[in-house]
Amino acid sequence: MRPLKDRISITIDSDILEKLRDRAEYDDRSLSQYINLVLKRHLEELEKEKK
């Protein structure tokens, strides 16, 4: 069963959004999927540093 997802609204600087869109397209993902992946990886890195 897929995990539940929540819809949120955020504000992102235009230059960052443009880079995210470019990277998502390069990675053949939707913008939402790519942002989710980036955040997940970042949180995993923080957990590694914590240990």
N, CA, C and O atoms as a Maestro MAE file, in Angstrom:
{
 s_m_m2io_version
 :::
 2.0.0
}

f_m_ct {
 s_m_title
 :::
 protein
 m_atom[204] {
  # First column is atom index #
  i_m_mmod_type
  r_m_x_coord
  r_m_y_coord
  r_m_z_coord
  i_m_residue_number
  s_m_chain_name
  s_m_pdb_residue_name
  s_m_pdb_atom_name
  i_m_atomic_number
  :::
  1 25 0.842 -1.186 0.000 1 A "MET " " N  " 7
  2 3 0.000 0.000 0.000 1 A "MET " " CA " 6
  3 2 0.887 1.251 0.000 1 A "MET " " C  " 6
  4 15 1.840 1.340 0.774 1 A "MET " " O  " 8
  5 25 0.574 2.201 -0.860 2 A "ARG " " N  " 7
  6 3 1.360 3.421 -0.961 2 A "ARG " " CA " 6
  7 2 1.151 4.298 0.266 2 A "ARG " " C  " 6
  8 15 0.055 4.360 0.822 2 A "ARG " " O  " 8
  9 25 2.222 4.979 0.680 3 A "PRO " " N  " 7
  10 3 2.062 5.893 1.826 3 A "PRO " " CA " 6
  11 2 1.156 7.060 1.457 3 A "PRO " " C  " 6
  12 15 1.102 7.481 0.302 3 A "PRO " " O  " 8
  13 25 0.465 7.559 2.429 4 A "LEU " " N  " 7
  14 3 -0.406 8.714 2.210 4 A "LEU " " CA " 6
  15 2 0.440 9.952 1.987 4 A "LEU " " C  " 6
  16 15 1.520 10.089 2.561 4 A "LEU " " O  " 8
  17 25 -0.041 10.826 1.174 5 A "LYS " " N  " 7
  18 3 0.674 12.062 0.898 5 A "LYS " " CA " 6
  19 2 -0.208 13.242 1.256 5 A "LYS " " C  " 6
  20 15 -1.432 13.183 1.135 5 A "LYS " " O  " 8
  21 25 0.430 14.308 1.697 6 A "ASP " " N  " 7
  22 3 -0.281 15.538 2.035 6 A "ASP " " CA " 6
  23 2 0.046 16.605 1.012 6 A "ASP " " C  " 6
  24 15 1.169 16.692 0.515 6 A "ASP " " O  " 8
  25 25 -0.935 17.401 0.714 7 A "ARG " " N  " 7
  26 3 -0.754 18.517 -0.211 7 A "ARG " " CA " 6
  27 2 -0.471 19.763 0.623 7 A "ARG " " C  " 6
  28 15 -1.178 20.063 1.585 7 A "ARG " " O  " 8
  29 25 0.587 20.484 0.226 8 A "ILE " " N  " 7
  30 3 0.935 21.724 0.919 8 A "ILE " " CA " 6
  31 2 1.171 22.821 -0.107 8 A "ILE " " C  " 6
  32 15 1.268 22.559 -1.306 8 A "ILE " " O  " 8
  33 25 1.260 24.023 0.369 9 A "SER " " N  " 7
  34 3 1.587 25.161 -0.477 9 A "SER " " CA " 6
  35 2 2.820 25.829 0.112 9 A "SER " " C  " 6
  36 15 2.852 26.144 1.302 9 A "SER " " O  " 8
  37 25 3.843 26.047 -0.726 10 A "ILE " " N  " 7
  38 3 5.064 26.702 -0.256 10 A "ILE " " CA " 6
  39 2 5.464 27.789 -1.243 10 A "ILE " " C  " 6
  40 15 4.984 27.831 -2.376 10 A "ILE " " O  " 8
  41 25 6.340 28.655 -0.797 11 A "THR " " N  " 7
  42 3 6.899 29.696 -1.650 11 A "THR " " CA " 6
  43 2 8.371 29.380 -1.853 11 A "THR " " C  " 6
  44 15 9.111 29.158 -0.895 11 A "THR " " O  " 8
  45 25 8.790 29.363 -3.127 12 A "ILE " " N  " 7
  46 3 10.172 29.042 -3.479 12 A "ILE " " CA " 6
  47 2 10.723 30.170 -4.341 12 A "ILE " " C  " 6
  48 15 10.035 30.670 -5.231 12 A "ILE " " O  " 8
  49 25 11.953 30.565 -4.079 13 A "ASP " " N  " 7
  50 3 12.592 31.582 -4.909 13 A "ASP " " CA " 6
  51 2 12.590 31.145 -6.367 13 A "ASP " " C  " 6
  52 15 12.780 29.968 -6.671 13 A "ASP " " O  " 8
  53 25 12.376 32.092 -7.257 14 A "SER " " N  " 7
  54 3 12.263 31.796 -8.688 14 A "SER " " CA " 6
  55 2 13.487 31.093 -9.257 14 A "SER " " C  " 6
  56 15 13.354 30.170 -10.061 14 A "SER " " O  " 8
  57 25 14.682 31.521 -8.846 15 A "ASP " " N  " 7
  58 3 15.894 30.902 -9.378 15 A "ASP " " CA " 6
  59 2 16.031 29.450 -8.930 15 A "ASP " " C  " 6
  60 15 16.497 28.603 -9.692 15 A "ASP " " O  " 8
  61 25 15.629 29.166 -7.706 16 A "ILE " " N  " 7
  62 3 15.689 27.789 -7.199 16 A "ILE " " CA " 6
  63 2 14.648 26.931 -7.903 16 A "ILE " " C  " 6
  64 15 14.926 25.791 -8.273 16 A "ILE " " O  " 8
  65 25 13.461 27.473 -8.086 17 A "LEU " " N  " 7
  66 3 12.403 26.739 -8.769 17 A "LEU " " CA " 6
  67 2 12.813 26.382 -10.196 17 A "LEU " " C  " 6
  68 15 12.551 25.271 -10.659 17 A "LEU " " O  " 8
  69 25 13.443 27.301 -10.880 18 A "GLU " " N  " 7
  70 3 13.893 27.047 -12.245 18 A "GLU " " CA " 6
  71 2 14.909 25.888 -12.270 18 A "GLU " " C  " 6
  72 15 14.838 25.007 -13.127 18 A "GLU " " O  " 8
  73 25 15.838 25.907 -11.331 19 A "LYS " " N  " 7
  74 3 16.834 24.826 -11.256 19 A "LYS " " CA " 6
  75 2 16.176 23.493 -10.917 19 A "LYS " " C  " 6
  76 15 16.535 22.458 -11.479 19 A "LYS " " O  " 8
  77 25 15.211 23.519 -9.997 20 A "LEU " " N  " 7
  78 3 14.505 22.288 -9.646 20 A "LEU " " CA " 6
  79 2 13.743 21.721 -10.836 20 A "LEU " " C  " 6
  80 15 13.756 20.512 -11.070 20 A "LEU " " O  " 8
  81 25 13.082 22.592 -11.582 21 A "ARG " " N  " 7
  82 3 12.351 22.143 -12.779 21 A "ARG " " CA " 6
  83 2 13.301 21.523 -13.802 21 A "ARG " " C  " 6
  84 15 13.003 20.484 -14.389 21 A "ARG " " O  " 8
  85 25 14.445 22.172 -14.007 22 A "ASP " " N  " 7
  86 3 15.434 21.643 -14.955 22 A "ASP " " CA " 6
  87 2 15.934 20.266 -14.523 22 A "ASP " " C  " 6
  88 15 16.026 19.347 -15.336 22 A "ASP " " O  " 8
  89 25 16.249 20.136 -13.253 23 A "ARG " " N  " 7
  90 3 16.765 18.856 -12.744 23 A "ARG " " CA " 6
  91 2 15.692 17.773 -12.785 23 A "ARG " " C  " 6
  92 15 15.982 16.621 -13.109 23 A "ARG " " O  " 8
  93 25 14.471 18.133 -12.464 24 A "ALA " " N  " 7
  94 3 13.367 17.166 -12.507 24 A "ALA " " CA " 6
  95 2 13.170 16.663 -13.932 24 A "ALA " " C  " 6
  96 15 12.991 15.467 -14.159 24 A "ALA " " O  " 8
  97 25 13.204 17.581 -14.883 25 A "GLU " " N  " 7
  98 3 13.042 17.190 -16.281 25 A "GLU " " CA " 6
  99 2 14.198 16.292 -16.730 25 A "GLU " " C  " 6
  100 15 13.982 15.290 -17.412 25 A "GLU " " O  " 8
  101 25 15.415 16.653 -16.347 26 A "TYR " " N  " 7
  102 3 16.586 15.851 -16.701 26 A "TYR " " CA " 6
  103 2 16.479 14.447 -16.120 26 A "TYR " " C  " 6
  104 15 16.880 13.469 -16.752 26 A "TYR " " O  " 8
  105 25 15.930 14.360 -14.904 27 A "ASP " " N  " 7
  106 3 15.782 13.086 -14.191 27 A "ASP " " CA " 6
  107 2 14.500 12.348 -14.595 27 A "ASP " " C  " 6
  108 15 14.208 11.272 -14.073 27 A "ASP " " O  " 8
  109 25 13.740 12.931 -15.523 28 A "ASP " " N  " 7
  110 3 12.475 12.365 -16.011 28 A "ASP " " CA " 6
  111 2 11.485 12.119 -14.871 28 A "ASP " " C  " 6
  112 15 10.878 11.052 -14.772 28 A "ASP " " O  " 8
  113 25 11.341 13.120 -14.025 29 A "ARG " " N  " 7
  114 3 10.409 13.074 -12.892 29 A "ARG " " CA " 6
  115 2 9.541 14.329 -12.913 29 A "ARG " " C  " 6
  116 15 9.879 15.337 -13.534 29 A "ARG " " O  " 8
  117 25 8.423 14.234 -12.219 30 A "SER " " N  " 7
  118 3 7.627 15.445 -12.030 30 A "SER " " CA " 6
  119 2 8.356 16.329 -11.021 30 A "SER " " C  " 6
  120 15 9.201 15.859 -10.260 30 A "SER " " O  " 8
  121 25 8.018 17.600 -11.029 31 A "LEU " " N  " 7
  122 3 8.627 18.519 -10.069 31 A "LEU " " CA " 6
  123 2 8.359 18.061 -8.644 31 A "LEU " " C  " 6
  124 15 9.259 18.083 -7.804 31 A "LEU " " O  " 8
  125 25 7.148 17.654 -8.369 32 A "SER " " N  " 7
  126 3 6.780 17.185 -7.035 32 A "SER " " CA " 6
  127 2 7.600 15.962 -6.620 32 A "SER " " C  " 6
  128 15 8.099 15.892 -5.497 32 A "SER " " O  " 8
  129 25 7.732 15.013 -7.526 33 A "GLN " " N  " 7
  130 3 8.530 13.813 -7.227 33 A "GLN " " CA " 6
  131 2 9.978 14.186 -6.956 33 A "GLN " " C  " 6
  132 15 10.603 13.647 -6.043 33 A "GLN " " O  " 8
  133 25 10.507 15.101 -7.743 34 A "TYR " " N  " 7
  134 3 11.905 15.486 -7.571 34 A "TYR " " CA " 6
  135 2 12.135 16.204 -6.243 34 A "TYR " " C  " 6
  136 15 13.106 15.916 -5.543 34 A "TYR " " O  " 8
  137 25 11.260 17.125 -5.895 35 A "ILE " " N  " 7
  138 3 11.391 17.834 -4.617 35 A "ILE " " CA " 6
  139 2 11.298 16.841 -3.462 35 A "ILE " " C  " 6
  140 15 12.055 16.939 -2.497 35 A "ILE " " O  " 8
  141 25 10.381 15.895 -3.555 36 A "ASN " " N  " 7
  142 3 10.241 14.868 -2.523 36 A "ASN " " CA " 6
  143 2 11.548 14.078 -2.375 36 A "ASN " " C  " 6
  144 15 11.997 13.816 -1.259 36 A "ASN " " O  " 8
  145 25 12.147 13.704 -3.498 37 A "LEU " " N  " 7
  146 3 13.396 12.951 -3.493 37 A "LEU " " CA " 6
  147 2 14.525 13.761 -2.856 37 A "LEU " " C  " 6
  148 15 15.282 13.243 -2.035 37 A "LEU " " O  " 8
  149 25 14.633 15.014 -3.233 38 A "VAL " " N  " 7
  150 3 15.681 15.881 -2.690 38 A "VAL " " CA " 6
  151 2 15.523 16.039 -1.171 38 A "VAL " " C  " 6
  152 15 16.500 15.956 -0.427 38 A "VAL " " O  " 8
  153 25 14.312 16.262 -0.734 39 A "LEU " " N  " 7
  154 3 14.071 16.410 0.707 39 A "LEU " " CA " 6
  155 2 14.359 15.121 1.463 39 A "LEU " " C  " 6
  156 15 14.935 15.146 2.550 39 A "LEU " " O  " 8
  157 25 13.958 13.998 0.885 40 A "LYS " " N  " 7
  158 3 14.206 12.703 1.521 40 A "LYS " " CA " 6
  159 2 15.708 12.460 1.673 40 A "LYS " " C  " 6
  160 15 16.170 12.056 2.740 40 A "LYS " " O  " 8
  161 25 16.461 12.705 0.610 41 A "ARG " " N  " 7
  162 3 17.923 12.515 0.659 41 A "ARG " " CA " 6
  163 2 18.560 13.446 1.685 41 A "ARG " " C  " 6
  164 15 19.463 13.047 2.420 41 A "ARG " " O  " 8
  165 25 18.086 14.683 1.729 42 A "HIS " " N  " 7
  166 3 18.622 15.643 2.693 42 A "HIS " " CA " 6
  167 2 18.373 15.169 4.132 42 A "HIS " " C  " 6
  168 15 19.271 15.232 4.972 42 A "HIS " " O  " 8
  169 25 17.178 14.706 4.406 43 A "LEU " " N  " 7
  170 3 16.858 14.219 5.748 43 A "LEU " " CA " 6
  171 2 17.675 12.987 6.114 43 A "LEU " " C  " 6
  172 15 18.091 12.832 7.261 43 A "LEU " " O  " 8
  173 25 17.905 12.108 5.133 44 A "GLU " " N  " 7
  174 3 18.751 10.938 5.376 44 A "GLU " " CA " 6
  175 2 20.177 11.357 5.721 44 A "GLU " " C  " 6
  176 15 20.800 10.772 6.607 44 A "GLU " " O  " 8
  177 25 20.691 12.359 5.031 45 A "GLU " " N  " 7
  178 3 22.037 12.867 5.321 45 A "GLU " " CA " 6
  179 2 22.107 13.464 6.726 45 A "GLU " " C  " 6
  180 15 23.090 13.261 7.439 45 A "GLU " " O  " 8
  181 25 21.082 14.188 7.117 46 A "LEU " " N  " 7
  182 3 21.058 14.754 8.469 46 A "LEU " " CA " 6
  183 2 21.061 13.650 9.519 46 A "LEU " " C  " 6
  184 15 21.725 13.773 10.548 46 A "LEU " " O  " 8
  185 25 20.327 12.578 9.265 47 A "GLU " " N  " 7
  186 3 20.296 11.456 10.201 47 A "GLU " " CA " 6
  187 2 21.660 10.786 10.310 47 A "GLU " " C  " 6
  188 15 22.070 10.381 11.398 47 A "GLU " " O  " 8
  189 25 22.366 10.669 9.185 48 A "LYS " " N  " 7
  190 3 23.707 10.073 9.195 48 A "LYS " " CA " 6
  191 2 24.655 10.922 10.020 48 A "LYS " " C  " 6
  192 15 25.442 10.396 10.807 48 A "LYS " " O  " 8
  193 25 24.583 12.228 9.844 49 A "GLU " " N  " 7
  194 3 25.443 13.146 10.593 49 A "GLU " " CA " 6
  195 2 25.160 13.097 12.077 49 A "GLU " " C  " 6
  196 15 26.056 13.273 12.902 49 A "GLU " " O  " 8
  197 25 23.915 12.858 12.405 50 A "LYS " " N  " 7
  198 3 23.475 12.833 13.807 50 A "LYS " " CA " 6
  199 2 24.087 11.645 14.559 50 A "LYS " " C  " 6
  200 15 24.340 11.726 15.761 50 A "LYS " " O  " 8
  201 25 24.320 10.546 13.840 51 A "LYS " " N  " 7
  202 3 24.831 9.320 14.477 51 A "LYS " " CA " 6
  203 2 26.309 9.312 14.664 51 A "LYS " " C  " 6
  204 15 26.860 8.343 15.186 51 A "LYS " " O  " 8
  :::
 }
 m_bond[203] {
  # First column is bond index #
  i_m_from
  i_m_to
  i_m_order
  :::
  1 1 2 1
  2 2 3 1
  3 3 4 2
  4 3 5 1
  5 5 6 1
  6 6 7 1
  7 7 8 2
  8 7 9 1
  9 9 10 1
  10 10 11 1
  11 11 12 2
  12 11 13 1
  13 13 14 1
  14 14 15 1
  15 15 16 2
  16 15 17 1
  17 17 18 1
  18 18 19 1
  19 19 20 2
  20 19 21 1
  21 21 22 1
  22 22 23 1
  23 23 24 2
  24 23 25 1
  25 25 26 1
  26 26 27 1
  27 27 28 2
  28 27 29 1
  29 29 30 1
  30 30 31 1
  31 31 32 2
  32 31 33 1
  33 33 34 1
  34 34 35 1
  35 35 36 2
  36 35 37 1
  37 37 38 1
  38 38 39 1
  39 39 40 2
  40 39 41 1
  41 41 42 1
  42 42 43 1
  43 43 44 2
  44 43 45 1
  45 45 46 1
  46 46 47 1
  47 47 48 2
  48 47 49 1
  49 49 50 1
  50 50 51 1
  51 51 52 2
  52 51 53 1
  53 53 54 1
  54 54 55 1
  55 55 56 2
  56 55 57 1
  57 57 58 1
  58 58 59 1
  59 59 60 2
  60 59 61 1
  61 61 62 1
  62 62 63 1
  63 63 64 2
  64 63 65 1
  65 65 66 1
  66 66 67 1
  67 67 68 2
  68 67 69 1
  69 69 70 1
  70 70 71 1
  71 71 72 2
  72 71 73 1
  73 73 74 1
  74 74 75 1
  75 75 76 2
  76 75 77 1
  77 77 78 1
  78 78 79 1
  79 79 80 2
  80 79 81 1
  81 81 82 1
  82 82 83 1
  83 83 84 2
  84 83 85 1
  85 85 86 1
  86 86 87 1
  87 87 88 2
  88 87 89 1
  89 89 90 1
  90 90 91 1
  91 91 92 2
  92 91 93 1
  93 93 94 1
  94 94 95 1
  95 95 96 2
  96 95 97 1
  97 97 98 1
  98 98 99 1
  99 99 100 2
  100 99 101 1
  101 101 102 1
  102 102 103 1
  103 103 104 2
  104 103 105 1
  105 105 106 1
  106 106 107 1
  107 107 108 2
  108 107 109 1
  109 109 110 1
  110 110 111 1
  111 111 112 2
  112 111 113 1
  113 113 114 1
  114 114 115 1
  115 115 116 2
  116 115 117 1
  117 117 118 1
  118 118 119 1
  119 119 120 2
  120 119 121 1
  121 121 122 1
  122 122 123 1
  123 123 124 2
  124 123 125 1
  125 125 126 1
  126 126 127 1
  127 127 128 2
  128 127 129 1
  129 129 130 1
  130 130 131 1
  131 131 132 2
  132 131 133 1
  133 133 134 1
  134 134 135 1
  135 135 136 2
  136 135 137 1
  137 137 138 1
  138 138 139 1
  139 139 140 2
  140 139 141 1
  141 141 142 1
  142 142 143 1
  143 143 144 2
  144 143 145 1
  145 145 146 1
  146 146 147 1
  147 147 148 2
  148 147 149 1
  149 149 150 1
  150 150 151 1
  151 151 152 2
  152 151 153 1
  153 153 154 1
  154 154 155 1
  155 155 156 2
  156 155 157 1
  157 157 158 1
  158 158 159 1
  159 159 160 2
  160 159 161 1
  161 161 162 1
  162 162 163 1
  163 163 164 2
  164 163 165 1
  165 165 166 1
  166 166 167 1
  167 167 168 2
  168 167 169 1
  169 169 170 1
  170 170 171 1
  171 171 172 2
  172 171 173 1
  173 173 174 1
  174 174 175 1
  175 175 176 2
  176 175 177 1
  177 177 178 1
  178 178 179 1
  179 179 180 2
  180 179 181 1
  181 181 182 1
  182 182 183 1
  183 183 184 2
  184 183 185 1
  185 185 186 1
  186 186 187 1
  187 187 188 2
  188 187 189 1
  189 189 190 1
  190 190 191 1
  191 191 192 2
  192 191 193 1
  193 193 194 1
  194 194 195 1
  195 195 196 2
  196 195 197 1
  197 197 198 1
  198 198 199 1
  199 199 200 2
  200 199 201 1
  201 201 202 1
  202 202 203 1
  203 203 204 2
  :::
 }
}
